[in-house]
């Protein structure tokens, strides 16, 4: 019984390290400083005036897509696909139907809240923080 108790902590340590080194780790999208502001009423972003509208802005690792949920709520997502973010063609964009986001490189699809709805990706889009003050939307991490 003592031998069994002596090996118990070792067994726990082994199990914990196996879980940490598994293949289920999220793909690494490089962290970059994101600090952007845009006027959602600007002529530069006409699609942001309607629910489900979107705009591409610079910043992030491969760019950012801003999606309007409603007049007071906007989401901002990294455009690098979480399936293989370092692939040169891995770039998330709005589908021509304007109903979901897609990466044409791997075929992954995401709803307008950034969650996976199809394709090989198993992780949702990397999301940035948004704050709306009047008509100025701030995007940051």
PLY file of the C-alpha trace (Angstrom):
ply
format ascii 1.0
element vertex 141
property float x
property float y
property float z
element edge 140
property int vertex1
property int vertex2
end_header
0.00 0.00 0.00
2.88 2.38 0.79
4.41 1.77 -2.63
1.13 2.61 -4.27
0.86 5.85 -2.28
4.46 6.73 -3.16
3.74 6.44 -6.90
0.47 8.37 -6.76
2.05 11.89 -6.94
4.27 10.73 -9.80
1.23 9.39 -11.65
-0.62 12.71 -11.19
2.38 14.65 -12.49
2.62 12.39 -15.53
-1.08 12.77 -16.32
-0.95 16.55 -15.95
2.02 16.89 -18.31
0.38 14.60 -20.88
-2.69 16.86 -20.98
-0.58 19.96 -21.49
1.44 18.52 -24.37
-1.48 17.12 -26.38
-2.46 18.07 -29.90
-5.51 20.01 -28.70
-3.55 23.21 -28.12
-4.94 26.25 -29.90
-2.86 27.31 -32.92
-0.67 30.24 -32.15
-1.64 33.46 -33.86
1.16 35.90 -33.10
0.21 38.56 -30.58
0.54 42.07 -31.89
-0.56 45.32 -30.29
-3.99 46.36 -31.55
-5.20 49.90 -30.98
-7.51 51.25 -33.68
-10.40 53.66 -33.85
-13.00 54.13 -36.55
-16.12 56.21 -36.94
-18.95 53.76 -37.66
-20.92 56.57 -39.37
-18.07 57.43 -41.72
-18.51 57.22 -45.51
-15.48 54.91 -45.41
-17.54 52.18 -43.72
-21.05 52.25 -45.24
-21.69 48.57 -44.42
-21.34 49.27 -40.69
-24.62 51.17 -40.76
-26.69 47.98 -40.90
-26.87 44.86 -38.73
-24.61 42.16 -40.13
-22.53 44.79 -41.91
-18.77 44.57 -41.82
-15.55 46.43 -42.56
-11.94 45.39 -42.95
-9.39 47.49 -41.11
-5.65 47.28 -40.77
-4.05 45.95 -37.62
-3.72 42.61 -35.95
-1.61 39.86 -37.48
-3.30 39.66 -40.90
-5.89 42.40 -40.54
-9.16 42.79 -38.65
-12.77 42.36 -39.69
-15.32 44.40 -37.74
-18.87 43.03 -37.73
-21.92 44.97 -36.59
-24.33 42.88 -34.51
-26.69 45.80 -33.82
-26.43 49.58 -33.37
-24.71 49.21 -30.00
-22.66 46.04 -30.42
-19.72 45.35 -32.71
-17.29 42.44 -32.83
-13.74 42.61 -34.12
-11.92 39.46 -35.25
-8.44 38.62 -36.43
-8.50 37.72 -40.12
-5.86 34.98 -39.72
-7.69 31.65 -39.81
-7.15 29.67 -36.60
-6.82 26.41 -38.57
-3.39 27.34 -39.99
-2.74 31.02 -39.27
0.72 31.06 -40.86
-0.45 29.79 -44.27
-0.04 32.64 -46.78
-3.57 32.14 -48.12
-5.28 31.80 -44.70
-7.40 34.95 -44.64
-10.92 35.16 -43.21
-13.41 37.28 -45.12
-17.14 37.85 -45.33
-18.88 35.36 -47.60
-20.68 36.83 -50.61
-24.01 36.04 -48.90
-23.02 38.32 -45.96
-24.28 35.58 -43.61
-20.98 34.13 -42.39
-17.20 34.47 -42.48
-15.05 32.05 -44.47
-11.43 31.18 -45.15
-11.31 30.08 -48.79
-7.86 28.56 -48.23
-8.98 25.75 -45.89
-12.76 26.07 -46.24
-13.45 26.86 -42.59
-16.61 28.83 -41.86
-17.51 31.00 -38.87
-20.74 32.66 -37.78
-20.89 36.42 -37.20
-19.96 35.85 -33.53
-16.69 34.18 -34.59
-17.65 30.58 -33.74
-16.79 27.68 -36.05
-19.70 26.42 -38.14
-17.84 24.26 -40.68
-14.56 23.17 -42.17
-11.42 21.82 -40.58
-11.03 24.61 -37.99
-11.94 23.62 -34.45
-11.20 26.96 -32.79
-13.18 30.17 -33.19
-11.75 33.40 -34.50
-9.42 35.39 -32.29
-11.52 38.25 -30.95
-10.42 41.76 -30.06
-12.10 44.03 -27.54
-14.46 46.70 -28.88
-15.77 49.81 -27.14
-18.31 52.17 -28.70
-18.37 55.80 -27.56
-20.84 57.82 -29.59
-20.00 56.85 -33.15
-16.33 56.05 -32.47
-15.50 52.36 -32.18
-12.24 51.48 -30.46
-10.66 48.10 -31.17
-7.89 46.85 -28.88
-6.39 43.87 -27.16
0 1
1 2
2 3
3 4
4 5
5 6
6 7
7 8
8 9
9 10
10 11
11 12
12 13
13 14
14 15
15 16
16 17
17 18
18 19
19 20
20 21
21 22
22 23
23 24
24 25
25 26
26 27
27 28
28 29
29 30
30 31
31 32
32 33
33 34
34 35
35 36
36 37
37 38
38 39
39 40
40 41
41 42
42 43
43 44
44 45
45 46
46 47
47 48
48 49
49 50
50 51
51 52
52 53
53 54
54 55
55 56
56 57
57 58
58 59
59 60
60 61
61 62
62 63
63 64
64 65
65 66
66 67
67 68
68 69
69 70
70 71
71 72
72 73
73 74
74 75
75 76
76 77
77 78
78 79
79 80
80 81
81 82
82 83
83 84
84 85
85 86
86 87
87 88
88 89
89 90
90 91
91 92
92 93
93 94
94 95
95 96
96 97
97 98
98 99
99 100
100 101
101 102
102 103
103 104
104 105
105 106
106 107
107 108
108 109
109 110
110 111
111 112
112 113
113 114
114 115
115 116
116 117
117 118
118 119
119 120
120 121
121 122
122 123
123 124
124 125
125 126
126 127
127 128
128 129
129 130
130 131
131 132
132 133
133 134
134 135
135 136
136 137
137 138
138 139
139 140
